[in-house]
Amino acid sequence: MLLSTALLVPWVTGAVLVALDGRRRVVAWLAVASLAATLAVLGVLAADVFTGAAREVVTGGWPVGVGIVLRADALGVAFALLSVLVLLAAAVHEAVGGVRSRTLPGLVVLLGAGLTGLFVTADVFSFYVFFELAMTASYALSAYGGKRRQLRSALVFTAVNLLGSFIFLLSVAGAYRVTGALAMEQVAARMLAVDPNAAVLIAAGFFIAFSVKLGLFPFHFWLPTVYAGARPAVAAVLSGAVANIGAYGLLRFGVDLFPEQLRLAGVALVVLGAASIVYGGVLAVSRGDAAEMLAYSAIGQVGYVLVALGVGGPVGLMAAVLYSVINSLNKALLFLAAGVRGALVAGAFAVGALSVAGVPPAAGFIGKLELFRTGIVAGSAALVVLLLVGSALSLVYMFQVYQRRFWRPDPQATGAPSPLPQRLLAAALALLVLVTGLWPEPLLLIGSHAVEALLAAHPE
């Protein structure tokens, strides 16, 4: 019942709200209420899953293999909670500041429906359906603002991600062709008997599709233009919620469906992740604009997730899950804080900057500790050095942008400070990041449950 409710609430309310004029304050706050209700339902579902076992529903009362299987395990619920939280923060940010588009509130809620469905489905094709629902809403959101810069960003984002979606659909078709199944559990079992060359080709297709969503090097070329050109709330949504599709997809499909291919590609994943870390860090250092710096930072930060996934094992997967969660919170905080001015903003941005650099007591320190633990367990001095270099680059570019943004007078900063609720929202996110770093046990518990859910089918 909870699982169905978590999908129905944003689906129904989003379909209604998208037809209303979102520029009216009541509509904007109805969207906020819908996302808050979805978050509450997901919270109850998460408590149920973390204290018990995964919850599974087959739609329409059909037997497994015929009906669509919805399955809420610790990994999926964690990503769903995280994504809806980011969407809620972005929706509140715009509701307070004044929505500029009639469709924005409804689109954000529909995006929440798509992301929630994607994270709790156990069927490859329904994953694609929810994937497309989320991406369609994202395409429309990326044009929010209506100015030439936003429209150009939307065009680039739509064109590149449509190609990624096409590759994903081809991979779904390939998986069905060789296994004759769409339920993830059946696909994983039957993939073991598939010709290795075909399995590698299908796995590579899924990897490319998810890497495009994440903006990993060398699939990153669209990301700086889109993140830097989008409005702050939209950039927070794209980097803190939509990008989770890529992180979750790599974890779910890599570990559950293609564990052997993931093991064989481990070194290649570490190399690509290292390239993302260095490339994103160096380019971020060279940027003076906060939005551009955060965009290139996003490329570097997701590289850590890929490195941890490439190392694999319980320790590597734990690091990948934790860093995905922390990076999502960091990016949402930084993009929203960069878009407001006034008291509290500098402090909130500083917390996000310290978290990205992995400086205690921010949450990023916990993520970096897990990454260093991964390098030590792997017995790789090169990996530890890479993490040190990446962290140093992060500290340099975050200090640079903080100095330019808050220590020097900004000639473009004219007018009154941003509304107090927007500044309080940034402060609240900063407090969440800070509390997570000071009291990491809940995050570590979520991560351990998520890794257990991933490894349940492959205990070896």
DOPA-771987 format. One record per residue (C-alpha): x, y, z; residue in three letters. Coordinates in pm, whole numbers. Example, Ala and Ser with C-alpha at 12.3 -4.5 7.8 and 13.67 -1.06 7.14 Angstrom:
% DOPA-771987
(rec (1230; -450; 780); "ALA")
(rec (1367; -106; 714); "SER")
% end
This chain:
% DOPA-771987
(rec (0; 0; 0); "MET")
(rec (279; 245; 91); "LEU")
(rec (465; 160; -227); "LEU")
(rec (162; 231; -446); "SER")
(rec (82; 551; -255); "THR")
(rec (436; 682; -303); "ALA")
(rec (378; 659; -680); "LEU")
(rec (16; 770; -695); "LEU")
(rec (52; 1092; -492); "VAL")
(rec (299; 1270; -724); "PRO")
(rec (153; 1111; -1036); "TRP")
(rec (-205; 1229; -976); "VAL")
(rec (-121; 1569; -830); "THR")
(rec (141; 1637; -1098); "GLY")
(rec (-108; 1561; -1377); "ALA")
(rec (-353; 1808; -1222); "VAL")
(rec (-101; 2081; -1140); "LEU")
(rec (63; 2083; -1483); "VAL")
(rec (-272; 2193; -1628); "ALA")
(rec (-299; 2487; -1385); "LEU")
(rec (-120; 2821; -1389); "ASP")
(rec (189; 2760; -1177); "GLY")
(rec (255; 3134; -1149); "ARG")
(rec (-28; 3153; -897); "ARG")
(rec (112; 3115; -547); "ARG")
(rec (-153; 2863; -444); "VAL")
(rec (-52; 2630; -727); "VAL")
(rec (317; 2659; -642); "ALA")
(rec (249; 2576; -277); "TRP")
(rec (22; 2286; -374); "LEU")
(rec (323; 2141; -558); "ALA")
(rec (530; 2188; -244); "VAL")
(rec (259; 2012; -41); "ALA")
(rec (248; 1723; -288); "SER")
(rec (624; 1673; -273); "LEU")
(rec (618; 1699; 107); "ALA")
(rec (346; 1432; 120); "ALA")
(rec (548; 1210; -115); "THR")
(rec (856; 1258; 103); "LEU")
(rec (656; 1165; 412); "ALA")
(rec (522; 847; 251); "VAL")
(rec (871; 754; 134); "LEU")
(rec (1000; 818; 485); "GLY")
(rec (748; 575; 634); "VAL")
(rec (829; 324; 358); "LEU")
(rec (1202; 364; 427); "ALA")
(rec (1153; 301; 798); "ALA")
(rec (956; -13; 707); "ASP")
(rec (1225; -135; 467); "VAL")
(rec (1523; -56; 690); "PHE")
(rec (1371; -231; 992); "THR")
(rec (1229; -523; 797); "GLY")
(rec (1280; -640; 444); "ALA")
(rec (1222; -518; 91); "ALA")
(rec (859; -461; -8); "ARG")
(rec (736; -601; -341); "GLU")
(rec (412; -552; -535); "VAL")
(rec (310; -699; -871); "VAL")
(rec (74; -463; -1050); "THR")
(rec (-272; -581; -1146); "GLY")
(rec (-246; -897; -938); "GLY")
(rec (-60; -1069; -1223); "TRP")
(rec (201; -1336; -1154); "PRO")
(rec (569; -1237; -1149); "VAL")
(rec (702; -1236; -1505); "GLY")
(rec (373; -1109; -1645); "VAL")
(rec (283; -807; -1432); "GLY")
(rec (517; -516; -1364); "ILE")
(rec (710; -572; -1041); "VAL")
(rec (756; -281; -803); "LEU")
(rec (1018; -345; -538); "ARG")
(rec (1130; -108; -265); "ALA")
(rec (1464; -208; -118); "ASP")
(rec (1710; 0; 83); "ALA")
(rec (1903; 127; -221); "LEU")
(rec (1598; 236; -418); "GLY")
(rec (1421; 397; -123); "VAL")
(rec (1736; 587; -25); "ALA")
(rec (1771; 736; -373); "PHE")
(rec (1399; 812; -392); "ALA")
(rec (1406; 994; -57); "LEU")
(rec (1714; 1190; -157); "LEU")
(rec (1576; 1295; -496); "SER")
(rec (1235; 1403; -364); "VAL")
(rec (1408; 1601; -88); "LEU")
(rec (1608; 1793; -350); "VAL")
(rec (1294; 1852; -558); "LEU")
(rec (1112; 1978; -249); "LEU")
(rec (1393; 2224; -173); "ALA")
(rec (1391; 2353; -532); "ALA")
(rec (1011; 2384; -532); "ALA")
(rec (1015; 2583; -206); "VAL")
(rec (1293; 2806; -344); "HIS")
(rec (1083; 2898; -648); "GLU")
(rec (753; 2923; -459); "ALA")
(rec (907; 3179; -226); "VAL")
(rec (1080; 3377; -500); "GLY")
(rec (787; 3368; -742); "GLY")
(rec (737; 3108; -1015); "VAL")
(rec (800; 3243; -1366); "ARG")
(rec (637; 2966; -1568); "SER")
(rec (286; 2822; -1556); "ARG")
(rec (408; 2463; -1590); "THR")
(rec (701; 2459; -1346); "LEU")
(rec (521; 2330; -1030); "PRO")
(rec (345; 2049; -1214); "GLY")
(rec (663; 1948; -1399); "LEU")
(rec (863; 1926; -1076); "VAL")
(rec (597; 1700; -922); "VAL")
(rec (583; 1481; -1234); "LEU")
(rec (960; 1459; -1224); "LEU")
(rec (923; 1334; -868); "GLY")
(rec (677; 1069; -990); "ALA")
(rec (917; 955; -1261); "GLY")
(rec (1217; 939; -1029); "LEU")
(rec (1027; 759; -755); "THR")
(rec (896; 500; -1000); "GLY")
(rec (1239; 450; -1150); "LEU")
(rec (1397; 383; -811); "PHE")
(rec (1133; 133; -695); "VAL")
(rec (1071; -69; -1009); "THR")
(rec (1217; -417; -1054); "ALA")
(rec (1134; -433; -1424); "ASP")
(rec (1376; -321; -1696); "VAL")
(rec (1112; -185; -1934); "PHE")
(rec (914; 0; -1667); "SER")
(rec (1248; 145; -1558); "PHE")
(rec (1274; 286; -1910); "TYR")
(rec (917; 422; -1895); "VAL")
(rec (978; 604; -1566); "PHE")
(rec (1318; 707; -1699); "PHE")
(rec (1152; 878; -1997); "GLU")
(rec (884; 1040; -1781); "LEU")
(rec (1155; 1192; -1563); "ALA")
(rec (1364; 1302; -1860); "MET")
(rec (1068; 1456; -2045); "THR")
(rec (990; 1669; -1740); "ALA")
(rec (1361; 1757; -1715); "SER")
(rec (1374; 1871; -2079); "TYR")
(rec (1091; 2115; -2017); "ALA")
(rec (1237; 2231; -1684); "LEU")
(rec (1577; 2306; -1840); "SER")
(rec (1414; 2584; -2048); "ALA")
(rec (1271; 2749; -1735); "TYR")
(rec (1333; 3122; -1745); "GLY")
(rec (1271; 3153; -2119); "GLY")
(rec (1583; 3358; -2190); "LYS")
(rec (1822; 3280; -2473); "ARG")
(rec (2076; 3121; -2238); "ARG")
(rec (1816; 2887; -2087); "GLN")
(rec (1674; 2795; -2426); "LEU")
(rec (2021; 2714; -2559); "ARG")
(rec (2089; 2500; -2253); "SER")
(rec (1757; 2321; -2297); "ALA")
(rec (1836; 2244; -2661); "LEU")
(rec (2176; 2097; -2576); "VAL")
(rec (2039; 1901; -2280); "PHE")
(rec (1749; 1757; -2479); "THR")
(rec (1954; 1663; -2786); "ALA")
(rec (2230; 1484; -2596); "VAL")
(rec (2004; 1306; -2347); "ASN")
(rec (1765; 1191; -2619); "LEU")
(rec (2064; 1013; -2771); "LEU")
(rec (2139; 859; -2431); "GLY")
(rec (1776; 750; -2399); "SER")
(rec (1791; 589; -2744); "PHE")
(rec (2102; 393; -2646); "ILE")
(rec (1928; 286; -2326); "PHE")
(rec (1624; 163; -2521); "LEU")
(rec (1848; -34; -2757); "LEU")
(rec (2010; -196; -2454); "SER")
(rec (1670; -285; -2307); "VAL")
(rec (1573; -443; -2639); "ALA")
(rec (1903; -631; -2649); "GLY")
(rec (1855; -761; -2294); "ALA")
(rec (1505; -883; -2382); "TYR")
(rec (1629; -1040; -2705); "ARG")
(rec (1891; -1254; -2533); "VAL")
(rec (1706; -1335; -2209); "THR")
(rec (1337; -1326; -2306); "GLY")
(rec (1260; -1148; -1978); "ALA")
(rec (1213; -796; -1845); "LEU")
(rec (1193; -854; -1469); "ALA")
(rec (1538; -762; -1333); "MET")
(rec (1568; -1080; -1126); "GLU")
(rec (1498; -1298; -1431); "GLN")
(rec (1726; -1093; -1656); "VAL")
(rec (2011; -1126; -1405); "ALA")
(rec (1966; -1505; -1377); "ALA")
(rec (1942; -1565; -1752); "ARG")
(rec (2225; -1326; -1842); "MET")
(rec (2467; -1580; -1693); "LEU")
(rec (2394; -1814; -1985); "ALA")
(rec (2417; -1544; -2254); "VAL")
(rec (2707; -1526; -2499); "ASP")
(rec (2976; -1314; -2327); "PRO")
(rec (3021; -1084; -2627); "ASN")
(rec (2651; -1003; -2639); "ALA")
(rec (2641; -946; -2264); "ALA")
(rec (2937; -707; -2280); "VAL")
(rec (2776; -512; -2565); "LEU")
(rec (2447; -476; -2376); "ILE")
(rec (2626; -378; -2054); "ALA")
(rec (2829; -118; -2245); "ALA")
(rec (2508; 33; -2382); "GLY")
(rec (2362; 71; -2034); "PHE")
(rec (2692; 216; -1909); "PHE")
(rec (2700; 480; -2183); "ILE")
(rec (2337; 578; -2121); "ALA")
(rec (2391; 622; -1747); "PHE")
(rec (2726; 797; -1796); "SER")
(rec (2558; 1055; -2018); "VAL")
(rec (2305; 1126; -1741); "LYS")
(rec (2585; 1163; -1486); "LEU")
(rec (2808; 1374; -1710); "GLY")
(rec (3109; 1147; -1666); "LEU")
(rec (3419; 1206; -1876); "PHE")
(rec (3418; 1164; -2180); "PRO")
(rec (3036; 1200; -2194); "PHE")
(rec (3047; 1535; -2013); "HIS")
(rec (3047; 1780; -2305); "PHE")
(rec (2684; 1889; -2253); "TRP")
(rec (2698; 1942; -1878); "LEU")
(rec (2884; 2277; -1835); "PRO")
(rec (2659; 2454; -2085); "THR")
(rec (2341; 2320; -1925); "VAL")
(rec (2426; 2361; -1556); "TYR")
(rec (2578; 2706; -1601); "ALA")
(rec (2291; 2825; -1821); "GLY")
(rec (2002; 2695; -1612); "ALA")
(rec (1839; 2890; -1333); "ARG")
(rec (1971; 2797; -983); "PRO")
(rec (1666; 2590; -883); "ALA")
(rec (1675; 2396; -1211); "VAL")
(rec (2052; 2341; -1184); "ALA")
(rec (1994; 2207; -831); "ALA")
(rec (1727; 1970; -965); "VAL")
(rec (1942; 1848; -1254); "LEU")
(rec (2257; 1795; -1046); "SER")
(rec (2096; 1685; -720); "GLY")
(rec (1803; 1473; -842); "ALA")
(rec (1813; 1390; -1215); "VAL")
(rec (2182; 1295; -1203); "ALA")
(rec (2088; 1030; -946); "ASN")
(rec (1945; 830; -1236); "ILE")
(rec (2300; 774; -1356); "GLY")
(rec (2447; 687; -1017); "ALA")
(rec (2160; 455; -926); "TYR")
(rec (2158; 296; -1271); "GLY")
(rec (2528; 215; -1259); "LEU")
(rec (2488; 58; -916); "LEU")
(rec (2165; -131; -984); "ARG")
(rec (2240; -256; -1334); "PHE")
(rec (2611; -306; -1280); "GLY")
(rec (2592; -504; -957); "VAL")
(rec (2254; -677; -1000); "ASP")
(rec (2234; -747; -1374); "LEU")
(rec (2593; -746; -1500); "PHE")
(rec (2822; -838; -1208); "PRO")
(rec (3070; -1030; -1424); "GLU")
(rec (3096; -751; -1682); "GLN")
(rec (3139; -500; -1397); "LEU")
(rec (3426; -707; -1256); "ARG")
(rec (3597; -729; -1596); "LEU")
(rec (3560; -354; -1653); "ALA")
(rec (3684; -258; -1306); "GLY")
(rec (4019; -113; -1419); "VAL")
(rec (3858; 77; -1706); "ALA")
(rec (3600; 228; -1471); "LEU")
(rec (3872; 342; -1231); "VAL")
(rec (4064; 504; -1519); "VAL")
(rec (3754; 684; -1648); "LEU")
(rec (3666; 795; -1295); "GLY")
(rec (4020; 925; -1243); "ALA")
(rec (4000; 1117; -1572); "ALA")
(rec (3671; 1275; -1459); "SER")
(rec (3819; 1375; -1121); "ILE")
(rec (4128; 1540; -1271); "VAL")
(rec (3955; 1694; -1573); "TYR")
(rec (3666; 1836; -1373); "GLY")
(rec (3895; 1965; -1099); "GLY")
(rec (4142; 2136; -1333); "VAL")
(rec (3868; 2300; -1540); "LEU")
(rec (3683; 2412; -1226); "ALA")
(rec (4001; 2582; -1098); "VAL")
(rec (4024; 2778; -1424); "SER")
(rec (3667; 2915; -1401); "ARG")
(rec (3577; 3244; -1237); "GLY")
(rec (3199; 3220; -1254); "ASP")
(rec (3032; 3029; -968); "ALA")
(rec (2784; 2846; -1192); "ALA")
(rec (3056; 2735; -1436); "GLU")
(rec (3279; 2625; -1150); "MET")
(rec (2999; 2418; -998); "LEU")
(rec (2925; 2266; -1339); "ALA")
(rec (3283; 2146; -1388); "TYR")
(rec (3297; 2043; -1025); "SER")
(rec (3000; 1813; -1092); "ALA")
(rec (3205; 1633; -1358); "ILE")
(rec (3488; 1575; -1114); "GLY")
(rec (3273; 1473; -820); "GLN")
(rec (3088; 1195; -1003); "VAL")
(rec (3427; 1051; -1094); "GLY")
(rec (3465; 942; -731); "TYR")
(rec (3150; 733; -761); "VAL")
(rec (3286; 558; -1071); "LEU")
(rec (3623; 491; -905); "VAL")
(rec (3453; 332; -604); "ALA")
(rec (3227; 127; -831); "LEU")
(rec (3529; 10; -1030); "GLY")
(rec (3707; -109; -714); "VAL")
(rec (3388; -291; -615); "GLY")
(rec (3332; -520; -320); "GLY")
(rec (3139; -418; -8); "PRO")
(rec (3383; -137; 72); "VAL")
(rec (3381; 11; -279); "GLY")
(rec (3004; -10; -309); "LEU")
(rec (2962; 152; 33); "MET")
(rec (3180; 441; -80); "ALA")
(rec (2987; 473; -408); "ALA")
(rec (2649; 486; -233); "VAL")
(rec (2760; 730; 37); "LEU")
(rec (2933; 963; -205); "TYR")
(rec (2634; 963; -440); "SER")
(rec (2409; 1074; -153); "VAL")
(rec (2651; 1336; -21); "ILE")
(rec (2732; 1475; -366); "ASN")
(rec (2362; 1517; -439); "SER")
(rec (2311; 1720; -120); "LEU")
(rec (2625; 1925; -186); "ASN")
(rec (2521; 2024; -537); "LYS")
(rec (2165; 2111; -437); "ALA")
(rec (2296; 2331; -154); "LEU")
(rec (2562; 2505; -362); "LEU")
(rec (2346; 2580; -666); "PHE")
(rec (2062; 2716; -452); "LEU")
(rec (2300; 2920; -234); "ALA")
(rec (2475; 3061; -541); "ALA")
(rec (2142; 3198; -662); "GLY")
(rec (2059; 3403; -351); "VAL")
(rec (2227; 3687; -164); "ARG")
(rec (2209; 3834; 181); "GLY")
(rec (2277; 3724; 537); "ALA")
(rec (2327; 3347; 600); "LEU")
(rec (2417; 3277; 236); "VAL")
(rec (2794; 3298; 279); "ALA")
(rec (2786; 3056; 571); "GLY")
(rec (2562; 2810; 386); "ALA")
(rec (2786; 2820; 78); "PHE")
(rec (3095; 2770; 296); "ALA")
(rec (2948; 2452; 444); "VAL")
(rec (2878; 2317; 95); "GLY")
(rec (3227; 2414; -20); "ALA")
(rec (3391; 2238; 276); "LEU")
(rec (3178; 1931; 210); "SER")
(rec (3287; 1915; -155); "VAL")
(rec (3651; 1945; -48); "ALA")
(rec (3604; 1676; 218); "GLY")
(rec (3691; 1901; 513); "VAL")
(rec (3542; 1808; 853); "PRO")
(rec (3291; 1847; 1004); "PRO")
(rec (3089; 1860; 678); "ALA")
(rec (2932; 1543; 535); "ALA")
(rec (3180; 1530; 249); "GLY")
(rec (3449; 1430; 498); "PHE")
(rec (3264; 1103; 563); "ILE")
(rec (3241; 1035; 190); "GLY")
(rec (3612; 1103; 139); "LYS")
(rec (3702; 879; 433); "LEU")
(rec (3511; 593; 273); "GLU")
(rec (3687; 660; -57); "LEU")
(rec (4030; 655; 111); "PHE")
(rec (3929; 333; 284); "ARG")
(rec (3848; 193; -60); "THR")
(rec (4195; 283; -187); "GLY")
(rec (4363; 128; 117); "ILE")
(rec (4160; -193; 95); "VAL")
(rec (4242; -214; -276); "ALA")
(rec (4611; -178; -184); "GLY")
(rec (4658; 95; -443); "SER")
(rec (4892; 383; -359); "ALA")
(rec (4803; 545; -694); "ALA")
(rec (4436; 551; -597); "LEU")
(rec (4513; 717; -263); "VAL")
(rec (4728; 979; -440); "VAL")
(rec (4447; 1040; -689); "LEU")
(rec (4201; 1103; -406); "LEU")
(rec (4447; 1343; -243); "LEU")
(rec (4496; 1534; -569); "VAL")
(rec (4121; 1547; -633); "GLY")
(rec (4054; 1674; -281); "SER")
(rec (4327; 1939; -315); "ALA")
(rec (4179; 2060; -645); "LEU")
(rec (3835; 2073; -484); "SER")
(rec (3966; 2283; -198); "LEU")
(rec (4139; 2524; -438); "VAL")
(rec (3845; 2589; -668); "TYR")
(rec (3591; 2610; -388); "MET")
(rec (3811; 2862; -204); "PHE")
(rec (3853; 3062; -525); "GLN")
(rec (3482; 3089; -595); "VAL")
(rec (3403; 3166; -231); "TYR")
(rec (3663; 3442; -234); "GLN")
(rec (3527; 3595; -554); "ARG")
(rec (3166; 3557; -452); "ARG")
(rec (3173; 3666; -87); "PHE")
(rec (3505; 3841; -11); "TRP")
(rec (3508; 4084; -299); "ARG")
(rec (3239; 4343; -381); "PRO")
(rec (3025; 4217; -668); "ASP")
(rec (2943; 4499; -915); "PRO")
(rec (2647; 4297; -1045); "GLN")
(rec (2494; 4245; -698); "ALA")
(rec (2239; 4524; -702); "THR")
(rec (1902; 4545; -538); "GLY")
(rec (1764; 4408; -215); "ALA")
(rec (1873; 4079; -56); "PRO")
(rec (1687; 3765; -151); "SER")
(rec (1371; 3682; 47); "PRO")
(rec (1447; 3554; 396); "LEU")
(rec (1277; 3214; 339); "PRO")
(rec (1512; 3145; 45); "GLN")
(rec (1812; 3221; 262); "ARG")
(rec (1671; 3010; 544); "LEU")
(rec (1624; 2724; 297); "LEU")
(rec (1992; 2740; 200); "ALA")
(rec (2083; 2754; 569); "ALA")
(rec (1863; 2450; 640); "ALA")
(rec (2034; 2246; 368); "LEU")
(rec (2371; 2356; 503); "ALA")
(rec (2263; 2247; 850); "LEU")
(rec (2161; 1906; 711); "LEU")
(rec (2504; 1865; 548); "VAL")
(rec (2674; 1973; 871); "LEU")
(rec (2465; 1747; 1097); "VAL")
(rec (2526; 1452; 862); "THR")
(rec (2899; 1508; 902); "GLY")
(rec (2881; 1544; 1280); "LEU")
(rec (2642; 1250; 1326); "TRP")
(rec (2711; 1014; 1035); "PRO")
(rec (2562; 699; 1189); "GLU")
(rec (2222; 728; 1013); "PRO")
(rec (2392; 782; 676); "LEU")
(rec (2629; 491; 736); "LEU")
(rec (2335; 271; 835); "LEU")
(rec (2148; 364; 516); "ILE")
(rec (2460; 292; 313); "GLY")
(rec (2516; -48; 473); "SER")
(rec (2154; -150; 415); "HIS")
(rec (2178; -33; 52); "ALA")
(rec (2495; -236; -7); "VAL")
(rec (2338; -542; 154); "GLU")
(rec (2042; -504; -83); "ALA")
(rec (2279; -485; -380); "LEU")
(rec (2485; -786; -276); "LEU")
(rec (2189; -1001; -168); "ALA")
(rec (2170; -1172; -506); "ALA")
(rec (2550; -1195; -540); "HIS")
(rec (2689; -1263; -192); "PRO")
(rec (3020; -1370; -332); "GLU")
% end
